[in-house]
Amino acid sequence: MATATITGNVVNLGVEGATPLQLSMSLQRHSYRHCANSASGALNSLFHSTVDDATFVAEAVEVGEMIEELLLKAGGKWAPLFGKTLTVGSRRTYLVDNSALNPNGSPNHFFVTGGDGVWAKIPQFDYVAARDVRRVEEAIATRQERKDKYDYLDPKKFAAKQAESGGRDNPVVVAVVAARVSLGQASSDDKALIAASGRKDIVDLLRNR
């Protein structure tokens, strides 16, 4: 029976049977809620902010159970698993591979590639923009935890804060300035970004200069 847990920002999947395997999925790379400290690849995918950790674990178990069935059919040989796309009950799809992209290596990596609640095939600049929107979100949340009640999402108030003495050193201002650069390099259509992040308010602030 497959088991899955989350440690830090990684989903760890254990596959049992005649050929036990350990696979992982980086949530930093594949979940909007966890992507603030991630580096982008040439092509990326992100779970929307609405997909929770419990779902990651449950679907990882589904992936693991399908891997166990495939291993059983293949007589325990794991080579046929490399590059295999598996579809779970939610209709989301996951790709199984090797983190070194070695087709002769043991499968040790899986990641979401599409389906409901997934932003798939994200170009690099769009992924960086999403990451930086998340950084703005986290910067505001951190200030709020410190009892800062300033309305950073109001464009006029944000501009006023930025213009204050020392305002450019404010962590929210720093995050917004960086995110504006990223968003300027990303696609002009923000629909997918807003759907993934759920933060139209932040995207609007970034577009409003």
Rosetta blueprint (number, residue, H / E / L):
1 M L
2 A L
3 T E
4 A E
5 T E
6 I E
7 T E
8 G L
9 N L
10 V E
11 V E
12 N E
13 L E
14 G E
15 V E
16 E L
17 G L
18 A L
19 T L
20 P L
21 L E
22 Q E
23 L E
24 S E
25 M E
26 S E
27 L H
28 Q H
29 R H
30 H H
31 S E
32 Y H
33 R H
34 H H
35 C H
36 A H
37 N H
38 S L
39 A L
40 S L
41 G L
42 A L
43 L E
44 N E
45 S E
46 L E
47 F E
48 H L
49 S L
50 T L
51 V L
52 D L
53 D H
54 A H
55 T H
56 F H
57 V H
58 A H
59 E H
60 A H
61 V H
62 E H
63 V H
64 G H
65 E H
66 M H
67 I H
68 E H
69 E H
70 L H
71 L H
72 L H
73 K H
74 A L
75 G L
76 G L
77 K L
78 W L
79 A H
80 P H
81 L H
82 F L
83 G L
84 K E
85 T E
86 L E
87 T E
88 V L
89 G L
90 S L
91 R L
92 R L
93 T E
94 Y E
95 L E
96 V E
97 D E
98 N L
99 S L
100 A L
101 L L
102 N L
103 P L
104 N L
105 G L
106 S L
107 P L
108 N L
109 H E
110 F E
111 F E
112 V E
113 T E
114 G E
115 G L
116 D L
117 G L
118 V E
119 W E
120 A E
121 K E
122 I E
123 P E
124 Q H
125 F H
126 D H
127 Y H
128 V H
129 A H
130 A H
131 R H
132 D H
133 V H
134 R H
135 R H
136 V H
137 E H
138 E H
139 A H
140 I H
141 A H
142 T H
143 R H
144 Q H
145 E H
146 R L
147 K L
148 D L
149 K L
150 Y L
151 D L
152 Y L
153 L L
154 D L
155 P H
156 K H
157 K H
158 F H
159 A H
160 A H
161 K H
162 Q H
163 A H
164 E L
165 S L
166 G L
167 G H
168 R H
169 D H
170 N L
171 P H
172 V H
173 V H
174 V H
175 A H
176 V H
177 V H
178 A H
179 A H
180 R H
181 V H
182 S H
183 L H
184 G H
185 Q H
186 A L
187 S L
188 S L
189 D L
190 D L
191 K H
192 A H
193 L H
194 I H
195 A H
196 A H
197 S H
198 G L
199 R L
200 K H
201 D H
202 I H
203 V H
204 D H
205 L H
206 L H
207 R H
208 N L
209 R L
